[in-house]
Amino acid sequence: MNTYLFDLFHVCLDAGKEIMNVYQQDFEVELKKDNSPLTIADTRAHHVIANGLKKIDSAIPVLSEEGTEISYQERKEWQQFWLVDPLDGTKEFVKKNGEFTVNIALIKGKYPALGVIYAPAMDTFYFGVDGEGAYKLVNASKVNIANGDELISKSVALPEVEDHQVTTIVASRSHMAGETKEFIENINGEVKVVSSGSSLKFCLVAEGKADYYPRFAPTMEWDTGAGQAIVEAAGGSVLRYQDKQRFYYNRENLLNSWFLASK
């Protein structure tokens, strides 16, 4: 896994460069069929990641938000695959608030075995491996890293924050459902709500800075795979809200149900 991590680290940095090149200039915003925004940064990052993953292991298929649609008949035979969101938080990217990420997860047997999230504008890299822990590297592009072991040794183990007096909920900056407000109101004691975009919400839970991330609005599998890997590797959980079962992947319908991430 350390070899994968080192290679994924560089794939994320390369995708981040493409994203930031677009971010620092004027760009056009298109709308996809579901009315979600799409920019040239999404497609450029996708190509960088797809090519990078092929070099890592060409035998592992890739399911990407910006890739070609792959039928369930083909996908259901996969034992493992890369699950990719080349630019998570395109709405935040368009607003230029810095809260967007590159998400890559390795799904094995329907569950995340490894996940990496890179926030290019913050130059922060999060990663987690099932059974091996979760980590965070700040100023990622400026740190000299020679291999996977160095990546781990130069990173901070998560969670960083173990306990705090106030229950902290992280909610979407762009999507605050009424059910989320109800969830917050039902918590005993003092509650603090923090807003964040993209999969950085998962990262706040993994860091221990947030106790819960309730999501009662639509997401897709590529929105959550990497974040779930990191939260779980940090000792937390990501459960379907209706039956409290662990989130799993490569379903026939890639639209996620409601979920609750907790530290």
NULUMLUM-881722 format. One record per residue (C-alpha): residue in one letter; x, y, z. Coordinates in steps of 0.05 Angstrom, whole numbers, plus 5000, padded with zeros to 4 digits. Layout:
% NULUMLUM-881722
AXYZ;...
% end
This chain:
% NULUMLUM-881722
M500050005000;N505850485014;T507950444941;Y500850604920;L500651194968;F507151494942;D504751444870;L497851704888;F501052294924;H504452504860;V498252384817;C494452844864;L499753384862;D499753354785;A492253404783;G492553974833;K497254364788;E492354314730;I486654524775;M490355124803;N492555354734;V485255424715;Y483255694784;Q488056284778;Q484856544714;D477956664685;F474356034663;E467655834634;V462655414673;E458254914636;L452254534665;K451753784661;K445153404652;D443853424727;N445254174728;S451754084767;P457454534744;L463254304701;T469654674684;I475854534643;A479354404709;D474853794721;T476553484654;R484053644657;A484653354727;H480852724703;H485852604646;V491852694692;I488952214744;A486651694693;N493551684660;G497051664728;L492751084753;K494050694690;K501550764703;I500650524775;D496949894755;S493649834687;A489749224710;I485549614760;P479449944726;V477550664740;L470650944756;S471051704751;E465752244754;E468552534690;G470051874656;T465651484607;E459551154636;I460750414652;S454949934655;Y453349544718;Q453948904678;E461249054669;R462549364737;K459348814778;E465048344759;W470348814788;Q474048554849;Q477449224859;F477349904825;W479450624831;L473751094850;V475451804829;D472652504834;P477752934797;L474953584826;D470253504885;G466854154904;T466354474835;K461354974864;E466655194914;F471755214858;V467255684818;K466256114880;K473856114889;N473655984964;G479155444962;E474754884990;F475354374934;T479153714930;V481853144888;N478952484913;I481651784897;A479651144932;L481550414921;I475249994930;K476349264946;G470548784955;K465649374957;Y469149745013;P474650285013;A481549995026;L485250645015;G483451365004;V487052014987;I484352724987;Y488453314964;A486154034973;P490354414921;A488755124944;M490654925016;D496354474993;T494153955043;F494153205030;Y490052715071;F490651965065;G488251335100;V489350595093;D484750065123;G488049785186;E494150235179;G491650925201;A490151605172;Y494852205162;K495252925140;L500953285106;V500954045102;N504854435050;A504753785012;S507754034947;K513654354984;V515753735024;N521253304995;I518552594996;A522552014968;N517951414982;G511651175018;D515151095085;E517551815083;L510552045065;I507951725129;S513751955173;K513152685151;S505552695161;V501352795223;A497352195248;L489752295253;P485752445294;E489653055318;V484153285365;E481452755412;D476253105455;H472853775459;Q467354025504;V462454235450;T459253745400;T461553985332;I457553855269;V460453985200;A455454145146;S455854305072;R457255015053;S452854934991;H447554435015;M444154505084;A438054055085;G432354155133;E433753455160;T440753675178;K437954245219;E433353745254;F439253285268;I442953865300;E436954065342;N436353355371;I443453345400;N443853455475;G448354005502;E452054555468;V452854475393;K457554835346;V456354815271;V461954925222;S461154975147;S465854675096;G465654495022;S467253844985;S470253235020;L473853685069;K467953535115;F470352815120;C477353065134;L474853495193;V471652865223;A478052465212;E482153025245;G477553005305;K475553725294;A468353525281;D464252985316;Y459152875261;Y458053005187;P450752855171;R449052845097;F441652835082;A442253055010;P444452714945;T451652494935;M454852004887;E459651434903;W465751844879;D463852394928;T464751934989;G469551354976;A476151714993;G473052085052;Q470251445081;A477051095075;I480351665114;V475051715168;E475050965179;A482650925180;A482551475234;G477851045276;G471151345255;S465251075217;V460951235156;L454150905161;R447750915121;Y442951335160;Q436850885150;D439750235176;K446550425208;Q450249945161;R457150105134;F457150465068;Y459050015010;Y460550144937;N459749924864;R452249894870;E447849864808;N445450564824;L451451004840;L447051514876;N448451484951;S443251445005;W443551895066;F449351775112;L452551975178;A460152035186;S462552055257;K469252045292;
% end
